[in-house]
Amino acid sequence: MQFKFLFLLPLVFLLSCQSQKSIQTNSVIIPQPNFQQINDGYFVLSSTTQLVADETFDSSVTFLKQFVEQGSAIRFRKSESNSKIIFQFDETLVTKEGYKLDISKNQITILAKTDAGAFYAVQSLRQLLPEGLENKSFEDNKIYLKALHIEDAPQFAYRGMHLDVGRHFFPVEFIKKYIDRLALLKMNTFHWHLTEDQGWRIEIKKYPKLQEIAAWRDETLLGHYNDMPHQFDSKRYGGFYTQEEVKDIVAYATARHITVIPEIEMPGHSQAAIAAYPHLGCTGENPGVAKLWGVFEDIYCPKEETFAFLEDVLDEVLKLFPSEYIHIGGDEAPKTQWKNCDSCQAIMKKEGLKDEHELQSYFITRMERYLNSKGRQIIGWDEILEGGLAPNATVMSWRGEEGGVAAAKQGHKVIMTPTSHCYFDYYQSDNDSEPLAIGGLLPLEKVYHFNPIPEGLTATEAQFVMGAQGNVWTEYMQNEKQMEYMAFPRAVALSEVLWTSEGNKNYSDFVKRLEHFHKRMGALDIHFANHLYEIKGELLRVKNGSFYQLQPGVSGKKVYFTTDGSEPTSESDKYNNPISINKNIHLKAAVFDENGDRLSAVFEETIKLHKAVGEKIHLSVAPSKVYSGSGAEGLINGIQGSDKRYGDKEWLGFWGDDLEIIIDLGIIQEVKSISTRFFDAPGQWIYAPAKVTIYLLDDYKKILHSEDVGLTDDGKNIKNAEVGFNGIKAKYLQLQIKNYGTILEGAQGAGNKAWLFVDEIFVE
């Protein structure tokens, strides 16, 4: 089926029984339908309207009936009427989830070949109805819907959102609300992360200690993992879902055409289970349920007792979840204990395994065979590629796109969920008022521009990419409001990534629809993040000097600014053109509405001119695509990165690489000092460099001076490097920065390459 997006015109009109008024003048549906056309006239939805459908569409009809009747005074007519909403079976539709929605003067027609397709048509229709139906505040008895025709189908078969309940537990009613939000966005998969080092969240009747011990930790970390020394709240924390509650949630999701995929972690992230049953580990000792975040060495020992336990657990899990897929984790499993375990080494010798990575592959493959024997398939994080991929496994690629590419090239199904675009526990704004998060930066626009099909795949290989998923890890999300704030509206953007064809996507148009969608989220009492109006800034270097450009998130809004650090008001200077930078400034700016009320948070930037600003710079290796900041030029733009976050537009990240930086000052001139700084957060695999050497060179690149620079600690997560010079003149500056190397055993990320993050290089 070919889809084309024609144009945007008025879609929704509302009339009270006394008077007519327009409530919406442009396209509102998210995700964007692949074809929509506005026609003349409108349909009146009222208590004279009849619902007509066969039993094929029971769930969709029930949902629509309840939504309208519970949210308004309208009651669908049971007898014959000229005003109808008709659900019809259409075998000609190409996909099971596709639909046609036609609104004409006398009837609304929904065409689909499955109840799922009809359900998605209902969700589109729902977004054309007044937001007041969401919270039962709609008081009129008629709704006027503009005539239109929609033909629609999803781009990807797998459209998922994840929720980690191991770190922080969320009650059943909130899980249902979360599922409702996903249904509205035409998501079809809920990945429920049920077991972790910090808590086991599902009742397993054969092993009651999982509920009595593994579901509870003695206390919880306060602040960030990188804050030293660690502080705790001294409060016992936990909870679990009974099997009856799980059945209820699964049934609730099924009625909304959402498949619930449970994740039972193995062999890593299993410390809570080992705390309940210490014989499952390699040491036989009780490590306790983890109260810190991170990666822990106590993992399942691949012995017969462990496999028997896991098979028993899965037997109970399979009775609760009818999903084809069971997620078995497979990520972040340190091999330290396996290397020192006689039982593990004996298995390796018996099975002819060359190392512990192949032992993990043996572990995963064995569990896959068991699940395959029960008619199920496994999904694992991309670490399951290490040591050899289990024969039928689906790979969830999170450490970038490489795992997905490797799996697709091997003919395995792939779900893309890279940290760069799909980790909704990352910060979504540079604003210092943002709630504490794990790190990184993932703004809404970056999510929207995600393409789940990685570069480097052939058309045949690309067919193995099932879709993508947004992940919500809850280490720093203590309650429902904070979790919603991190997930929405980024999940809204991802829904359009996964549903709408690439040619029909447009970020500017999405922003306009999202601005309207805010009203619906408000009616649904979603505690969403509103960063639409936030300002972005960029230093521009041209022949006649440096300028700073401001850009509001929504076009057409008024921006006012100050350059002395004072708070901007609607009486401040109005921004019309880039601001000339000829001295150090403390810039503040904000977006204001027509009444002079501030719409955005205050944008703030300190710009310090120094000798290297706007000059030429060369890096020996490119920064990671995930942490490319403002590019190489961002290291000499006069702007220092955040003191708290390494994922902003100023820090540059390099994974495992040594780095050489050469700065060309243009002319030979006196250099009094050079300073820079490095992020140091071992809990996130980020380490200050092992060595920093600075060279001053003349016009012919002859070394005039060299000096190894010691690093000083700011007491938090920053290491500073600064060196002064005594009247040396140079044209070129060279910094040689040696990466920390491989992370040592016992530390977070042991065995992986360390990240290096470098900030502004000030040259005085």
N, C-alpha and C positions, 0 to 999 in steps of 0.2 A: 504494500500500500504506500503510495506516494503522499507525503504531507507537505503542505505549504502554509505558511502564516501570512494571511493577506494584509490585514490592517487592524488598527485598534479604534473602536468606536464605543459609544455608550452601551453598557450592558444591562444595567439594573435600574429599575425605576420603582418607587414605592408610592402608593397612594393610600391615604387614610380614607375612611368612609365619608369624611367630610370634604377633603381637599386633596389635590394632586401636588406632589412635589418630587423632584429628582434627588436621589441620594448618592448617585455615582455616575461619573461621566467618562470613565475610561476602563480599559480591560483590568480585571482584578484577579483572575484565576492564577493560583500557584499550585503546582508547576504549570507553566505555560502550555496550553493545548497546542498540538502540532498543526491544527487547521481550525480557524474559526472565522465565521462570516456573519455580519450583522444584517438583519432583514427588517422590513417595515412592520410596524405594529408591535403589540405586546400581548402577553398572556396574563390573565388575572387569576391568581391563586387565592381561593377563598373556600368557605365551607360548602360551596356548590361543586367543588372539584372532586372528581371520582378517581380513585386509584384502580388501575386495571393491570393485572399481571397473572402469569401462571406460576406454579410452585418452583420453577427453575430459579426464580429470582427472590425467593423468600427472604433471605438475609437483607438484601438491598431494599426491598419494599418495606420490611419491618423497620429498618434504620430510618428511612425517609419519613415514614408515618410517625414514628416516635419523635423524631427531630422537630417536625412541624407542629405536631399536636401538643408536645410537652413544652414547646417554646413560644406558643401563641394561643390565641383563642380559636384558631381555625381547626375545624374537625372535618376530615375527609368524608364525603358523602358515600353511602353504601349503595344507593340505588343509581339507576342510569342517569347520566348527565351529559350535557353538551361540552362541559369543561372537564377534560381528562388529563391524567398523567398515565401514559401507557408504557409498560415494559414489554418489549418484543424480542423474541429469539431471532438472531441473524447469523446463519451459518456462513455467510460470505465474508465475514470479518477474518482478517489474516491471523491475528493473535488472540489468545484466550483472554488477555487483559485489556484488549482494545474495546472501544465503544463509539457510538454515535449519539449525540444529544441534539435534538431538534426542538426548539421552542417556537411555536406558531400562535396564531390568534386564539385557536380553540383548544389546543392540546400541547402537551409536552410529550415527546416520544423518546424513549431510551432504547437503543438497539444494542444488543450484546449477544455473544455466544456462550457466556458463562456468567454466573452470579458475580464473580470477581470483576468482570468488565462492567456490569451494571452498577456495582458498588462504586467504582471509580467515577462513573457518570454522575452518580448521586453526590459524590464529594465535590465535583465541579459545580453541580447545581446548588449545593449547600453554600458555596462561596458566592453565588449570585444572590442569595437570600440575605435579608438584613442580619447584622451581627447580633441584634437583640434576641434572636431565637436561641443563640448560644447560652445566654444566661437568663432566659425567660423574662426579659424586660421589654419585649415587643408587645405593644398594646393595640395596634391596628388590626382590623379583621380582613384586610385585603393586601395582597402583595402583587405589584405589577412588574413582570419580567420582560425585558426587551426581547423581541424575536431574534433568534440567532441559530446558527447551525455549527456544530462542533464535530470533528472527526479526530479521534485521538487514540494513541497507543504508546506504551512505554518504550524507551530506547534500550533499557537493560532489564534482564529478567530478575536480577538480585538487587533489591533496593533496601538497604538495611541501616538500622541504628542499633547501637550497643548500649548496655548499661552495666557497670560494675557495681554489684551490691556487696562485694566482699569487704571493701575498705569502709564503706558506709552503707548502712542498711536502710532500705526504703519500704514503707508499709504497702500492703496489698492495694489499697485504694489509690495510692500514688502510681503504682505500676500500671494500673488500669488507665489512669489519666494519661500517662506517658504513651500507652498503646493507642489511646484515642487521638493524641496529637499526631502520631505516625500515620494513622489511617486517614486523617484529613489531608495529609501530604502525599497520599498514594504510596507510602512505603509499604513493603510487603514482608519484611523480616525484622524480628526483634531478637537480637543476640543477647542472651541473658547470662552474664558472667557470674556464676553461682559459687565458685570455690576459690579461695585465696589463702595466702599465708596468714592474713589477718582475720579470717573468718570463713567458716563453712556454713552456707546459707540454705541448704536443702535437707529436709528430713529423709534419712535412710533408716528404715525400721530395723534392719538386721544389725546395724551398728549404732546403738543409742548414744555412745560417747561422742559421736559427731555432733549431736544436738547438745549434750550436756557439757562438753569441753571445747570442741573445735569451733563452736559457734560464738564463743565469747573470748574477748581479750581483757587483760587486767586493766589496761589504760591505753590512751591514745596520744600520739605525738601532737604537741602544740607547735604552731608556726611551721616553718619550712624545714625539710630534711637537712638543708644546707646550713641552717642556723645552729651554731655551736656555742655552748654545749646543748645537747638535746633536752627539751623540757616536755613533761607529760602532765596529763590532767588528773591522774589518780582515780579515774572513774571506770568501773567495769562497763564494757560496751559489747553489744552483740544482738543476736536474734537470728531466726531462721524461718523459712516458709514450710508449713506443714504440707504433706502430700495433697491434702484436700484443697489447700489454698493454691497450690501449683495447678491442680486440675482446673480450678475455677478461673485462674488467669489464662491458661491455655485455651479454654473454651471461649473466654471473652475475646481473646485475640483472633481465634478462628472465625468467630462471627463477623470480624472486621477484615477478614482475608489477610491476616498477618500470621506468618509461621513463626513460632517461638523455637529458637535453637539454643539449647542449654550448653554451657561450657563447664566441663568438669576437668580442671587442670591436671596435667601429668606430663612428664615426671616432676617438673619444677612447680614452684608456687604451691607447695603442698605441706608447708610447715604446720598449719592448723590441724590437718588430718593426722600428721605424725605426732603432734602433741597429744591427740586422743588415743592413738594406737602406735606407740613408739617402735614396735617391732617392724613397722613398715619402712623405717629409715635404715640407713647403713650402720649406724652406731648403736642402735637400741636405746639411746638416751632420749629423754623428753626435752625438746627444745623450747616448749611453751608456745602458745599462739603468739605470733609476731605482733608487736605494738609499734614498730617502725615501718616505714614504707621501704620498698626496694626489692633487691634480689637476695635470696638466702641459700646457704649451702645445704640445708636439710631438705633433700628431695627424696622421692620414692626410690627404694632400692629394687632393682629389677630381679627379684627372686620370686619363687612360686607363691609364697604367702601374699606378696603384693599383688600379683596378677589375680589371685583368687579374690582378694578384697575388691579390686577395681571391677572385676567382672560381676561380683555381687552388687556393687554400687550401680553399675550400668544397667543391670537387669531391672532394678527398681526405677531408674531414670527413664528407661525405654517405655515402661508402662505409663509414664506420665506425659511423655512428649512424643507425639506421632510424627515428628519431623523426620524427613529423609536423612538430614545431617545431624551429627552430634559433634560439637567442638571439643577437642581434647587438649587444647593449649599447645604444649610443646615448646614454649618459649622460655628464655632466660633460665636455663637449668644448669647451674654450675656443676662441673664434673669432679670437683675436689674430693668429695667423699668416695665417689666411684673409683678414683685412682688409688685410693688407700683401702679399698674394700676387697677382702679375699673372695667373697661370693661373686662380686662383679668381675673380678679378674678371671675367675674360673669360668664364668659364662662366656667371656670374651675368647678365652682359649678354646672352649668347647665349640663355639659357633664360628671360630675363625675370624673374629673381628679385630681389625688392626688398631683401633683406638676407641676412646669413650664416645666420640661422635657417632661412630658406627653402632656402639652399644645403645645410644639413644634411638637410632633408626630401628634397631632390633626391637626396642621397647614399643615404639610407635607402631611398627608393622604388626607386631603381635596383637596389640589392642585393635588395630584396624581389622585384622582377620576375624577377631571375635565379633566386632560390630557388623562386619560384612555377613557373618554367619546368621546374624539376626535381621538381615535385610536393610541395614543402615550403612551410611557412608561417613567418613570422618572429614572434618576441617581442622587444620592446624595453622598456627602462626608460622612465618616463613623459616624459622629455625629448623622445622622438620625437613628442610632440604639438606641440612648438614648431615653428612654420613650416608646419604642416599635416601631418596624419597619413597615413602610407602606406596605400593603399587596403584592404589585407587584414590589417594588422598587429594583433597582440594586445599590449595594454599591461600592463606590470607596474608597478603604482603603488606607489612607494616614498617619495616626498616628502610623505607624508600621503595622504589619501583623494581629494583633489581630482582628480588625474590619472585615477583609476579612474572617478570620477563623470563627468568630461568624455568619456572614451572610451566608456563605456556609453551615454551619451546620444547619441553618434554611431553607435551600433550596432556597436561593436567589442568583441571579447571582452576580458575583464579578469581579471588575477590580482592579488589584493590582497596587498601586502607592505610596509605602512607602517612607518617607523622606530619609531613609537610602540608597536607591538605585535609586530613580527616581526623586529627586528634583534637577533640573539642575540650580537652582539659588544658590546652594551651591558652595563653592570654589572647584576647581578641582586640586589644587596644593598647597603645602606648601610655594611656592616661594613668597617672600614679594612683588614682582612686579605685582602680580595678581590684576586685577581691583577689586574695592570694591564690596563685595557681602554680602548677608544677614548673612552668617555664615556657620558653618558646614564644612565638607570636604567629597567630593564624587569624587574620582579619577576614571579615565576611567576603570581600571581593575575591580574595585568594581562593576561598572555598568554591565560589561560583565559577571560577575559571579553571577548575580542576577537570582534566580529561582522563577518565578511567582507563583509556586505551594507551598504554605506554608507547613511547617511540621505540622503534627497533623491532616491532613485531610485524610479520607479514599478515596479509588479510586472513589467511587460514589460521595462523597462531592467535590473532586477535579474537577469533570466535570462542576461545577458551576463557576469555574474560567475562565472567558472569555479571559483573557489576561492581558496586563499591559499597562502603559502609562508613558511617561516622561513629567514632568511638568516644565514650564518655567514661573515663577513668576517674574514680571519685576520692582519691587520696585527700584532696583539698576541698571537697564538696560535702559539707557536714549536714546539709538539710535540703529539702525539696526545692526551696526557692533558689538556692545557690546552684543546684544542679540544672534547673531550668534556665537560669541566667547564662550558664556556659553552653547549653545545647541549642538555645533559640536566640536569634534566628539562623544560626549557622546550619542547623538541620533543614531549615526552610530552603536555603540556597542549595544544599546538597540534593534535596528532592528534585529540584529543577535540573541539576546536573544529570541525574539518573533517569528522569522521565522524558525530558524534552530533547528532541533531536538537536544536534550541534548547530545546524543552520538556523534554527528558530530561537536560539538563545541570544539575549542582549542584556548586558548588565544595567545599562541606564534605564531600560524599560522595567527590568526586574526591581530596581530600587523604587520606582514609582508605584509598582504593584505592592511591594513590601510595605511602603509607607501606609498604604490603605490596609494591608493585612495586619498591621499593628493593632488596628481597631478590633479585629476578630480575636487576636491573641489576648488583648485586654479583656474582651468579653468572656473569654475562656479562662481568665485569671491565670494566665501564663506570666511568670515573672521573667520576661525576656530582656535581653540587653539591647539598648537602642544606641547604636553608634552611627546611625545613618548620617547625622549632621556633623560628625566630627571632621575637623580640618586636617588635611595632609599638607606637609611642607617640603620644599626641595630647594637646595641652594643651586643657583644657576651661575655658571662662569662664562662670560662672553668677553669680547675684545676690550670693551670699555669698562670692565669691572665685574663685581659680583652682585647678584640680585637674589632675593629670596621670594619664591613663589608659593602662594597659598591656594589651596583648592578645597572647597567644602565637599562633603560626601554627596550632597544633593545639589544639582545645578540650579542656578537661578536664585540662590539664597544670598542675603546680605551678610558681609563679613566686615567686622570692625576690629582695629588692632591698636596696640601701643608698642613702643620700642624701649620703654624705660622700666619695664617690669611691673607697671601698675595694671590693675584689672581693667579689661576693655568693657566699654558700655556702648550703647547705641549713639552716644555723643562723641565717641573716639573717632580717630581717622577711619574713613571708609576705605576698604581695600578695593582697588580697581586694577592696578598693575603691579608687577613684581616690585618688591621694596629694595631700593638701593642699599647695599651694605658697604659702607666706607669706614666703619668703626665697629668696635665691639658693641653688641646690642643684646638686650634681654627682651625678646619678642613674645607678646601674648596676643591671642586673637580668639574670636568666637563668632558663631552664627546667630543672627537675631531675626525675629519675625517682624511683620509690618507694625506691630504694636510696641516694638522696642524690647520685647521679652527675649531672653537668651534661650536658644534652642539646643545649643551644643555645650559640651564641656569646654573649658578654656584650653586652647592649644598653647603650648609654651615651648620656646626654644631659645637657648643661649648660644650665640654665635661669637666666637673669639677668633679674630683675624690673626694669622701668624704667617711666617715667611713661606710656608709650603702650600697655603690655600690656593687652589686653582692651578697649581703647577702640574707637571707630568709625573706620573707614578707607574711603576711596573711591578707586577707580582710574578714570582717564579711559578706558582700554581694558582689556578682559579679557586675562589672560595666554593664551598658546597652550594649546590643549587638551593638547598633548604635554608641556608643561612648566608645569603649573598649580600645582605644589607643594602647599601647604596652603591655597591660595586667598589672597585679599587679606589675610585675618586673619593668615596666616602671616608677613607682614612685620612684625607687631608682637606676636609671641607669646613673645618673650624667648629665642628659640632661633636660633642662628646656623647657617647652612648649612655644608656641607663645604668645607674649604680646597682640596680636590683635584677635586671633582666638582660639576658644575652641574645634574645631573639628580636630585638628592635632593628630599625633600619640603619643603625650606625655600627653595630658589632658585626665583624666578619668571622665566619666559622670555617675551620679546615679540619677534615677528619683524617688523622694519622699522618699528615704531611708535614715535613720541614718546610719552612717558608723563607724566601729571600725577597726583600722589598727594596727597590731602588727609587729614590725621589730625585728628580732633576729640578733644581731651584732656578734654572734659566740663566743665571749669571753667577759668577764667583762672588760670594758675600760672606760676611762674618756670621758664624753660627755660635751662639752663646750656650744653647742647651737643646736637648732633644728629650722628649718624654712620651711615653705611651703607657698602656696598661692592658692587662690580660684578665679574663674571667677565670675563676678557680672554683669549681663546684664538682668535686669528685663523685658526689652522689648522682650526678647526671652525666658522668663520663667526661667531664670537662676539667682539664688540668692546665695549670700554668706551664710555660715552656721549660724544658730542662736547661736551656742555655740561651742567652741573648747577647749578641755581639753587634756593636755599632761601628761603622766605618765612615770617615769623612774622606772624600776624594776630590781631586782638582778637575780642571777642565778636560784633562786627558785620562781621567779615571785612575789616576795614580793615588794610592792610599797615602793620605796625609796623617791620619790618626786612626787608631782602632782601640776599642775598649770593651771588655766584657762587663755587662751591666748586671748588678745584683738586683733582686726583686724585693720590694718591701710589701708588707701585708697591711691592708687597711682594717683588718679585724673582722671583715665580712667575707665577701666572695671576690675581691679584687686584689690583684698583685700589680704593683706599680713599678715601672722602670723609668729612671731618670738619670741623665748624666749631663754635667756641665763642662764647657770647654773654655779655654782661656785665649780668646782672640784668634781662633783658627778660622781661616777663610776657606770656603769650599763651594763647589757647584753641585756635587752629587752627595747624597746620603745613602748609605746601604745598611739595612738591618738584616742580620742572619738570625733566624729564630728556629731553634731545634725543638721539635715536638717531644712531648713527654714520652711517647712510645706506647708499648702495650701495657694495658692496665694489669696490675699485679693480682695474684690470687688473693682471695679474701675481700677484695674491694668490689664495689658495684661495677658491673660490666667487665669483670675479670676475663682476660684473654682477648678482649676487643681492643681496637685502636682507640687512643684517646683523642678527644676533640681539643682543638686549639682555637681560642677566640681572642681577637685583637681589636683594639679600639683606636680612636683618633691618635695620630702621631703629630704632636705639637712641636714646631720648630721655631725657636726664638733667636 
